[in-house]
């Protein structure tokens, strides 16, 4: 069945900033330092990014980022060792080349699989689409004030378990405070700023807060609201986003977390969006 999406087409270049910056740095290094120096710089950048992937794994529990970290360590090590073979003449292939090729093929196929199955994808765009799905009214304009959307009967333990689920599946970055958990849906290319942010309830980010006493409140950032193709009724949109996370929490409480992933995947958005 054809589904009309309510967000504007994704034209963000945020996800390309880091790889393009790395490419530019390596290009300059090759010109200034030569092949050996450029490859060493490349190795250092890849290994540095591997540390970031490791941090994402620690921060979210997403095991696919641990696989990505291992792949980056493998590539970084290859780039680090390669300068010793540059400019040398050998009568036979360097020792271990077969193992390197097999490792490259193995990791390459694995990373492509993880990317295509969206296990490395931040799901913020899908969350914003699902929130807008039932909202047909337009009109009442944007307001920066958080909106209460109801109460839930979850225990603190259940809310924390749901937060771990959302973080592990990249549905949201979760910030645990002394009185609440704040869920921040993150779109692809925007995850870098949220990984190192100390708190979640920022006025420039969309968030859903579950207080441990049961209150649920929602804030939608203006930039996210303006990213919809039509000026949707803001109160209805906030309520829909809050109800969506309450529904997800209920599914998780019943042990049906796979249905959350199925519903998100049903939108069939690109793994790059």
TANORDA-V119646 format. One record per pair of residues at least 24 apart in sequence whose C-alpha atoms are under 7 Angstrom apart, sorted by the first residue. I is the first residue (numbers start at 1). GAP is how many residues later the second one is. If there is no record, write none. Layout:
i gap
I GAP
I GAP
This chain:
i gap
5 124
6 123
6 126
6 222
6 223
7 122
7 220
7 221
7 222
8 219
8 220
8 221
10 263
14 175
14 176
15 173
15 174
36 47
39 40
39 41
39 44
40 39
40 40
42 37
43 33
43 34
43 36
43 37
44 32
46 26
46 30
47 25
47 26
47 29
60 107
60 108
61 106
61 107
62 106
62 107
64 55
64 56
71 36
115 156
116 155
118 153
121 49
121 67
121 150
122 48
122 49
122 64
122 65
122 66
123 47
123 48
123 62
123 63
123 64
124 47
124 48
124 61
124 62
124 63
125 62
126 138
127 58
131 106
131 109
131 110
131 113
132 105
135 101
135 102
137 95
137 96
138 93
138 94
138 95
139 92
139 93
139 94
140 93
140 94
141 92
141 93
142 92
145 74
146 71
146 72
146 73
147 70
147 71
147 72
147 91
148 68
148 69
148 70
149 67
149 68
149 90
149 93
150 65
150 66
151 63
151 64
151 65
152 62
152 63
153 61
154 60
155 57
156 56
158 95
162 87
162 90
175 24
175 25
179 32
179 33
180 29
180 30
180 31
180 32
181 28
181 29
181 30
182 25
182 26
182 27
182 28
183 24
183 25
183 26
184 24
188 84
188 85
208 34
217 25
218 24
